[in-house]
Amino acid sequence: MPIDQAARHCGVSVGMLSKLENGKGVNLEHALRALDGLGLAMLVVPRAHAPWLEQAAAHTAKIGEDAARRQHAWLEE
């Protein structure tokens, strides 16, 4: 989706969305609006717990990739 369409969909300016995309500082309200508009959520946890959640997310992604690979192989049979 082009950035102008994404910005319109999220209710933020193209400039703000561009800043967010490039890791520049933005207003938290606008950042949360952009996340919501894109169907994303932000989870805030104690820093000490972040590695556990990152490992769990990586494991879940791998399980999903493996399942997709198995399904694709099954469809090709």
PDB file as gemmi writes it, atoms N, CA and C in Angstrom:
CRYST1    1.000    1.000    1.000  90.00  90.00  90.00 P 1                      
ATOM      1  N   MET A   1       0.859  -1.162   0.000  1.00  0.00           N  
ATOM      2  CA  MET A   1       0.000   0.000   0.000  1.00  0.00           C  
ATOM      3  C   MET A   1       0.909   1.230   0.000  1.00  0.00           C  
ATOM      4  N   PRO A   2       0.672   2.166  -0.870  1.00  0.00           N  
ATOM      5  CA  PRO A   2       1.460   3.396  -0.894  1.00  0.00           C  
ATOM      6  C   PRO A   2       1.318   4.166   0.424  1.00  0.00           C  
ATOM      7  N   ILE A   3       2.361   4.894   0.782  1.00  0.00           N  
ATOM      8  CA  ILE A   3       2.373   5.591   2.069  1.00  0.00           C  
ATOM      9  C   ILE A   3       1.245   6.611   2.192  1.00  0.00           C  
ATOM     10  N   ASP A   4       0.853   7.249   1.098  1.00  0.00           N  
ATOM     11  CA  ASP A   4      -0.225   8.236   1.191  1.00  0.00           C  
ATOM     12  C   ASP A   4      -1.554   7.561   1.524  1.00  0.00           C  
ATOM     13  N   GLN A   5      -1.792   6.385   0.976  1.00  0.00           N  
ATOM     14  CA  GLN A   5      -3.017   5.640   1.299  1.00  0.00           C  
ATOM     15  C   GLN A   5      -2.980   5.148   2.744  1.00  0.00           C  
ATOM     16  N   ALA A   6      -1.814   4.644   3.173  1.00  0.00           N  
ATOM     17  CA  ALA A   6      -1.678   4.157   4.546  1.00  0.00           C  
ATOM     18  C   ALA A   6      -1.899   5.293   5.538  1.00  0.00           C  
ATOM     19  N   ALA A   7      -1.320   6.452   5.264  1.00  0.00           N  
ATOM     20  CA  ALA A   7      -1.485   7.603   6.153  1.00  0.00           C  
ATOM     21  C   ALA A   7      -2.952   8.013   6.244  1.00  0.00           C  
ATOM     22  N   ARG A   8      -3.617   8.078   5.105  1.00  0.00           N  
ATOM     23  CA  ARG A   8      -5.044   8.435   5.078  1.00  0.00           C  
ATOM     24  C   ARG A   8      -5.856   7.418   5.882  1.00  0.00           C  
ATOM     25  N   HIS A   9      -5.555   6.137   5.688  1.00  0.00           N  
ATOM     26  CA  HIS A   9      -6.268   5.062   6.385  1.00  0.00           C  
ATOM     27  C   HIS A   9      -6.068   5.166   7.903  1.00  0.00           C  
ATOM     28  N   CYS A  10      -4.872   5.580   8.322  1.00  0.00           N  
ATOM     29  CA  CYS A  10      -4.542   5.669   9.749  1.00  0.00           C  
ATOM     30  C   CYS A  10      -4.963   6.993  10.370  1.00  0.00           C  
ATOM     31  N   GLY A  11      -5.280   7.971   9.531  1.00  0.00           N  
ATOM     32  CA  GLY A  11      -5.654   9.276  10.050  1.00  0.00           C  
ATOM     33  C   GLY A  11      -4.468  10.102  10.518  1.00  0.00           C  
ATOM     34  N   VAL A  12      -3.318   9.903   9.876  1.00  0.00           N  
ATOM     35  CA  VAL A  12      -2.116  10.679  10.192  1.00  0.00           C  
ATOM     36  C   VAL A  12      -1.551  11.249   8.899  1.00  0.00           C  
ATOM     37  N   SER A  13      -0.597  12.155   9.031  1.00  0.00           N  
ATOM     38  CA  SER A  13      -0.001  12.755   7.837  1.00  0.00           C  
ATOM     39  C   SER A  13       1.040  11.815   7.226  1.00  0.00           C  
ATOM     40  N   VAL A  14       1.323  12.019   5.955  1.00  0.00           N  
ATOM     41  CA  VAL A  14       2.353  11.250   5.261  1.00  0.00           C  
ATOM     42  C   VAL A  14       3.704  11.489   5.931  1.00  0.00           C  
ATOM     43  N   GLY A  15       3.975  12.749   6.298  1.00  0.00           N  
ATOM     44  CA  GLY A  15       5.239  13.080   6.955  1.00  0.00           C  
ATOM     45  C   GLY A  15       5.423  12.331   8.265  1.00  0.00           C  
ATOM     46  N   MET A  16       4.361  12.262   9.066  1.00  0.00           N  
ATOM     47  CA  MET A  16       4.440  11.564  10.349  1.00  0.00           C  
ATOM     48  C   MET A  16       4.680  10.077  10.130  1.00  0.00           C  
ATOM     49  N   LEU A  17       3.962   9.494   9.174  1.00  0.00           N  
ATOM     50  CA  LEU A  17       4.132   8.076   8.903  1.00  0.00           C  
ATOM     51  C   LEU A  17       5.530   7.794   8.367  1.00  0.00           C  
ATOM     52  N   SER A  18       6.058   8.685   7.559  1.00  0.00           N  
ATOM     53  CA  SER A  18       7.415   8.556   7.045  1.00  0.00           C  
ATOM     54  C   SER A  18       8.430   8.616   8.180  1.00  0.00           C  
ATOM     55  N   LYS A  19       8.238   9.557   9.116  1.00  0.00           N  
ATOM     56  CA  LYS A  19       9.126   9.640  10.285  1.00  0.00           C  
ATOM     57  C   LYS A  19       9.090   8.338  11.080  1.00  0.00           C  
ATOM     58  N   LEU A  20       7.900   7.833  11.312  1.00  0.00           N  
ATOM     59  CA  LEU A  20       7.739   6.591  12.069  1.00  0.00           C  
ATOM     60  C   LEU A  20       8.444   5.436  11.353  1.00  0.00           C  
ATOM     61  N   GLU A  21       8.252   5.361  10.067  1.00  0.00           N  
ATOM     62  CA  GLU A  21       8.856   4.306   9.259  1.00  0.00           C  
ATOM     63  C   GLU A  21      10.382   4.365   9.309  1.00  0.00           C  
ATOM     64  N   ASN A  22      10.927   5.575   9.414  1.00  0.00           N  
ATOM     65  CA  ASN A  22      12.377   5.765   9.399  1.00  0.00           C  
ATOM     66  C   ASN A  22      12.993   5.874  10.791  1.00  0.00           C  
ATOM     67  N   GLY A  23      12.208   5.573  11.816  1.00  0.00           N  
ATOM     68  CA  GLY A  23      12.734   5.551  13.174  1.00  0.00           C  
ATOM     69  C   GLY A  23      12.978   6.916  13.780  1.00  0.00           C  
ATOM     70  N   LYS A  24      12.360   7.928  13.251  1.00  0.00           N  
ATOM     71  CA  LYS A  24      12.493   9.287  13.790  1.00  0.00           C  
ATOM     72  C   LYS A  24      11.481   9.474  14.917  1.00  0.00           C  
ATOM     73  N   GLY A  25      11.688  10.480  15.731  1.00  0.00           N  
ATOM     74  CA  GLY A  25      10.793  10.758  16.840  1.00  0.00           C  
ATOM     75  C   GLY A  25       9.426  11.232  16.367  1.00  0.00           C  
ATOM     76  N   VAL A  26       8.387  10.650  16.943  1.00  0.00           N  
ATOM     77  CA  VAL A  26       7.015  11.072  16.647  1.00  0.00           C  
ATOM     78  C   VAL A  26       6.230  11.126  17.955  1.00  0.00           C  
ATOM     79  N   ASN A  27       5.134  11.837  17.925  1.00  0.00           N  
ATOM     80  CA  ASN A  27       4.222  11.936  19.048  1.00  0.00           C  
ATOM     81  C   ASN A  27       3.619  10.547  19.314  1.00  0.00           C  
ATOM     82  N   LEU A  28       3.579  10.140  20.584  1.00  0.00           N  
ATOM     83  CA  LEU A  28       3.062   8.816  20.928  1.00  0.00           C  
ATOM     84  C   LEU A  28       1.620   8.632  20.464  1.00  0.00           C  
ATOM     85  N   GLU A  29       0.805   9.663  20.590  1.00  0.00           N  
ATOM     86  CA  GLU A  29      -0.594   9.563  20.149  1.00  0.00           C  
ATOM     87  C   GLU A  29      -0.670   9.222  18.659  1.00  0.00           C  
ATOM     88  N   HIS A  30       0.168   9.879  17.850  1.00  0.00           N  
ATOM     89  CA  HIS A  30       0.172   9.607  16.415  1.00  0.00           C  
ATOM     90  C   HIS A  30       0.714   8.213  16.113  1.00  0.00           C  
ATOM     91  N   ALA A  31       1.742   7.807  16.850  1.00  0.00           N  
ATOM     92  CA  ALA A  31       2.306   6.470  16.642  1.00  0.00           C  
ATOM     93  C   ALA A  31       1.260   5.402  16.951  1.00  0.00           C  
ATOM     94  N   LEU A  32       0.527   5.572  18.047  1.00  0.00           N  
ATOM     95  CA  LEU A  32      -0.506   4.596  18.411  1.00  0.00           C  
ATOM     96  C   LEU A  32      -1.646   4.602  17.396  1.00  0.00           C  
ATOM     97  N   ARG A  33      -1.975   5.777  16.871  1.00  0.00           N  
ATOM     98  CA  ARG A  33      -3.016   5.878  15.843  1.00  0.00           C  
ATOM     99  C   ARG A  33      -2.589   5.120  14.580  1.00  0.00           C  
ATOM    100  N   ALA A  34      -1.313   5.278  14.206  1.00  0.00           N  
ATOM    101  CA  ALA A  34      -0.795   4.579  13.026  1.00  0.00           C  
ATOM    102  C   ALA A  34      -0.808   3.067  13.255  1.00  0.00           C  
ATOM    103  N   LEU A  35      -0.358   2.625  14.426  1.00  0.00           N  
ATOM    104  CA  LEU A  35      -0.379   1.191  14.722  1.00  0.00           C  
ATOM    105  C   LEU A  35      -1.791   0.637  14.631  1.00  0.00           C  
ATOM    106  N   ASP A  36      -2.737   1.339  15.247  1.00  0.00           N  
ATOM    107  CA  ASP A  36      -4.125   0.895  15.226  1.00  0.00           C  
ATOM    108  C   ASP A  36      -4.662   0.840  13.803  1.00  0.00           C  
ATOM    109  N   GLY A  37      -4.370   1.852  13.017  1.00  0.00           N  
ATOM    110  CA  GLY A  37      -4.836   1.890  11.637  1.00  0.00           C  
ATOM    111  C   GLY A  37      -4.262   0.783  10.784  1.00  0.00           C  
ATOM    112  N   LEU A  38      -3.070   0.310  11.147  1.00  0.00           N  
ATOM    113  CA  LEU A  38      -2.431  -0.775  10.398  1.00  0.00           C  
ATOM    114  C   LEU A  38      -2.746  -2.156  10.982  1.00  0.00           C  
ATOM    115  N   GLY A  39      -3.608  -2.181  12.006  1.00  0.00           N  
ATOM    116  CA  GLY A  39      -3.993  -3.456  12.603  1.00  0.00           C  
ATOM    117  C   GLY A  39      -2.911  -4.034  13.498  1.00  0.00           C  
ATOM    118  N   LEU A  40      -2.070  -3.168  14.064  1.00  0.00           N  
ATOM    119  CA  LEU A  40      -0.981  -3.614  14.922  1.00  0.00           C  
ATOM    120  C   LEU A  40      -1.221  -3.156  16.352  1.00  0.00           C  
ATOM    121  N   ALA A  41      -0.526  -3.798  17.287  1.00  0.00           N  
ATOM    122  CA  ALA A  41      -0.617  -3.409  18.689  1.00  0.00           C  
ATOM    123  C   ALA A  41       0.790  -3.319  19.256  1.00  0.00           C  
ATOM    124  N   MET A  42       0.942  -2.501  20.270  1.00  0.00           N  
ATOM    125  CA  MET A  42       2.219  -2.390  20.945  1.00  0.00           C  
ATOM    126  C   MET A  42       2.062  -2.994  22.335  1.00  0.00           C  
ATOM    127  N   LEU A  43       2.980  -3.853  22.691  1.00  0.00           N  
ATOM    128  CA  LEU A  43       2.957  -4.496  23.992  1.00  0.00           C  
ATOM    129  C   LEU A  43       4.122  -3.965  24.799  1.00  0.00           C  
ATOM    130  N   VAL A  44       3.858  -3.427  25.968  1.00  0.00           N  
ATOM    131  CA  VAL A  44       4.897  -2.880  26.830  1.00  0.00           C  
ATOM    132  C   VAL A  44       5.079  -3.838  28.001  1.00  0.00           C  
ATOM    133  N   VAL A  45       6.320  -4.306  28.162  1.00  0.00           N  
ATOM    134  CA  VAL A  45       6.635  -5.264  29.219  1.00  0.00           C  
ATOM    135  C   VAL A  45       7.936  -4.842  29.890  1.00  0.00           C  
ATOM    136  N   PRO A  46       8.200  -5.359  31.081  1.00  0.00           N  
ATOM    137  CA  PRO A  46       9.500  -5.073  31.697  1.00  0.00           C  
ATOM    138  C   PRO A  46      10.625  -5.554  30.780  1.00  0.00           C  
ATOM    139  N   ARG A  47      11.671  -4.763  30.696  1.00  0.00           N  
ATOM    140  CA  ARG A  47      12.796  -5.075  29.805  1.00  0.00           C  
ATOM    141  C   ARG A  47      13.340  -6.490  30.053  1.00  0.00           C  
ATOM    142  N   ALA A  48      13.347  -6.918  31.288  1.00  0.00           N  
ATOM    143  CA  ALA A  48      13.871  -8.248  31.619  1.00  0.00           C  
ATOM    144  C   ALA A  48      13.055  -9.362  30.984  1.00  0.00           C  
ATOM    145  N   HIS A  49      11.791  -9.101  30.688  1.00  0.00           N  
ATOM    146  CA  HIS A  49      10.924 -10.128  30.099  1.00  0.00           C  
ATOM    147  C   HIS A  49      10.964 -10.138  28.577  1.00  0.00           C  
ATOM    148  N   ALA A  50      11.508  -9.090  27.976  1.00  0.00           N  
ATOM    149  CA  ALA A  50      11.521  -8.971  26.514  1.00  0.00           C  
ATOM    150  C   ALA A  50      12.176 -10.163  25.816  1.00  0.00           C  
ATOM    151  N   PRO A  51      13.333 -10.668  26.290  1.00  0.00           N  
ATOM    152  CA  PRO A  51      13.943 -11.817  25.592  1.00  0.00           C  
ATOM    153  C   PRO A  51      13.031 -13.041  25.565  1.00  0.00           C  
ATOM    154  N   TRP A  52      12.275 -13.266  26.617  1.00  0.00           N  
ATOM    155  CA  TRP A  52      11.358 -14.420  26.641  1.00  0.00           C  
ATOM    156  C   TRP A  52      10.285 -14.266  25.580  1.00  0.00           C  
ATOM    157  N   LEU A  53       9.729 -13.062  25.481  1.00  0.00           N  
ATOM    158  CA  LEU A  53       8.682 -12.826  24.495  1.00  0.00           C  
ATOM    159  C   LEU A  53       9.233 -12.896  23.072  1.00  0.00           C  
ATOM    160  N   GLU A  54      10.450 -12.400  22.877  1.00  0.00           N  
ATOM    161  CA  GLU A  54      11.077 -12.481  21.556  1.00  0.00           C  
ATOM    162  C   GLU A  54      11.301 -13.940  21.162  1.00  0.00           C  
ATOM    163  N   GLN A  55      11.755 -14.761  22.122  1.00  0.00           N  
ATOM    164  CA  GLN A  55      11.950 -16.194  21.842  1.00  0.00           C  
ATOM    165  C   GLN A  55      10.620 -16.868  21.517  1.00  0.00           C  
ATOM    166  N   ALA A  56       9.592 -16.542  22.279  1.00  0.00           N  
ATOM    167  CA  ALA A  56       8.272 -17.138  22.036  1.00  0.00           C  
ATOM    168  C   ALA A  56       7.752 -16.731  20.658  1.00  0.00           C  
ATOM    169  N   ALA A  57       7.938 -15.469  20.284  1.00  0.00           N  
ATOM    170  CA  ALA A  57       7.479 -15.002  18.973  1.00  0.00           C  
ATOM    171  C   ALA A  57       8.251 -15.695  17.857  1.00  0.00           C  
ATOM    172  N   ALA A  58       9.563 -15.840  18.030  1.00  0.00           N  
ATOM    173  CA  ALA A  58      10.376 -16.515  17.012  1.00  0.00           C  
ATOM    174  C   ALA A  58       9.955 -17.976  16.882  1.00  0.00           C  
ATOM    175  N   HIS A  59       9.685 -18.618  17.997  1.00  0.00           N  
ATOM    176  CA  HIS A  59       9.245 -20.019  17.977  1.00  0.00           C  
ATOM    177  C   HIS A  59       7.898 -20.145  17.264  1.00  0.00           C  
ATOM    178  N   THR A  60       6.978 -19.245  17.581  1.00  0.00           N  
ATOM    179  CA  THR A  60       5.662 -19.266  16.949  1.00  0.00           C  
ATOM    180  C   THR A  60       5.774 -19.034  15.448  1.00  0.00           C  
ATOM    181  N   ALA A  61       6.636 -18.102  15.044  1.00  0.00           N  
ATOM    182  CA  ALA A  61       6.833 -17.833  13.612  1.00  0.00           C  
ATOM    183  C   ALA A  61       7.403 -19.062  12.918  1.00  0.00           C  
ATOM    184  N   LYS A  62       8.351 -19.753  13.566  1.00  0.00           N  
ATOM    185  CA  LYS A  62       8.944 -20.953  12.968  1.00  0.00           C  
ATOM    186  C   LYS A  62       7.895 -22.044  12.815  1.00  0.00           C  
ATOM    187  N   ILE A  63       7.057 -22.217  13.819  1.00  0.00           N  
ATOM    188  CA  ILE A  63       5.986 -23.215  13.736  1.00  0.00           C  
ATOM    189  C   ILE A  63       5.071 -22.891  12.556  1.00  0.00           C  
ATOM    190  N   GLY A  64       4.726 -21.611  12.398  1.00  0.00           N  
ATOM    191  CA  GLY A  64       3.874 -21.191  11.290  1.00  0.00           C  
ATOM    192  C   GLY A  64       4.533 -21.435   9.943  1.00  0.00           C  
ATOM    193  N   GLU A  65       5.840 -21.155   9.837  1.00  0.00           N  
ATOM    194  CA  GLU A  65       6.566 -21.398   8.584  1.00  0.00           C  
ATOM    195  C   GLU A  65       6.608 -22.888   8.271  1.00  0.00           C  
ATOM    196  N   ASP A  66       6.864 -23.701   9.300  1.00  0.00           N  
ATOM    197  CA  ASP A  66       6.905 -25.154   9.095  1.00  0.00           C  
ATOM    198  C   ASP A  66       5.551 -25.680   8.639  1.00  0.00           C  
ATOM    199  N   ALA A  67       4.482 -25.184   9.235  1.00  0.00           N  
ATOM    200  CA  ALA A  67       3.135 -25.620   8.851  1.00  0.00           C  
ATOM    201  C   ALA A  67       2.829 -25.209   7.414  1.00  0.00           C  
ATOM    202  N   ALA A  68       3.205 -23.990   7.050  1.00  0.00           N  
ATOM    203  CA  ALA A  68       2.978 -23.523   5.680  1.00  0.00           C  
ATOM    204  C   ALA A  68       3.773 -24.359   4.693  1.00  0.00           C  
ATOM    205  N   ARG A  69       5.010 -24.719   5.047  1.00  0.00           N  
ATOM    206  CA  ARG A  69       5.846 -25.537   4.178  1.00  0.00           C  
ATOM    207  C   ARG A  69       5.223 -26.923   3.980  1.00  0.00           C  
ATOM    208  N   ARG A  70       4.722 -27.501   5.083  1.00  0.00           N  
ATOM    209  CA  ARG A  70       4.081 -28.823   4.992  1.00  0.00           C  
ATOM    210  C   ARG A  70       2.832 -28.762   4.129  1.00  0.00           C  
ATOM    211  N   GLN A  71       2.036 -27.719   4.293  1.00  0.00           N  
ATOM    212  CA  GLN A  71       0.819 -27.573   3.499  1.00  0.00           C  
ATOM    213  C   GLN A  71       1.159 -27.395   2.033  1.00  0.00           C  
ATOM    214  N   HIS A  72       2.178 -26.607   1.747  1.00  0.00           N  
ATOM    215  CA  HIS A  72       2.583 -26.386   0.361  1.00  0.00           C  
ATOM    216  C   HIS A  72       3.062 -27.705  -0.264  1.00  0.00           C  
ATOM    217  N   ALA A  73       3.848 -28.474   0.468  1.00  0.00           N  
ATOM    218  CA  ALA A  73       4.333 -29.766  -0.038  1.00  0.00           C  
ATOM    219  C   ALA A  73       3.170 -30.709  -0.288  1.00  0.00           C  
ATOM    220  N   TRP A  74       2.184 -30.678   0.614  1.00  0.00           N  
ATOM    221  CA  TRP A  74       1.014 -31.551   0.472  1.00  0.00           C  
ATOM    222  C   TRP A  74       0.237 -31.172  -0.785  1.00  0.00           C  
ATOM    223  N   LEU A  75       0.106 -29.884  -1.055  1.00  0.00           N  
ATOM    224  CA  LEU A  75      -0.641 -29.451  -2.233  1.00  0.00           C  
ATOM    225  C   LEU A  75       0.058 -29.809  -3.540  1.00  0.00           C  
ATOM    226  N   GLU A  76       1.380 -29.928  -3.484  1.00  0.00           N  
ATOM    227  CA  GLU A  76       2.135 -30.255  -4.705  1.00  0.00           C  
ATOM    228  C   GLU A  76       2.131 -31.754  -5.006  1.00  0.00           C  
ATOM    229  N   GLU A  77       1.708 -32.585  -4.039  1.00  0.00           N  
ATOM    230  CA  GLU A  77       1.693 -34.043  -4.270  1.00  0.00           C  
ATOM    231  C   GLU A  77       0.644 -34.431  -5.262  1.00  0.00           C  
TER     232      GLU A  77                                                      
END                                                                             
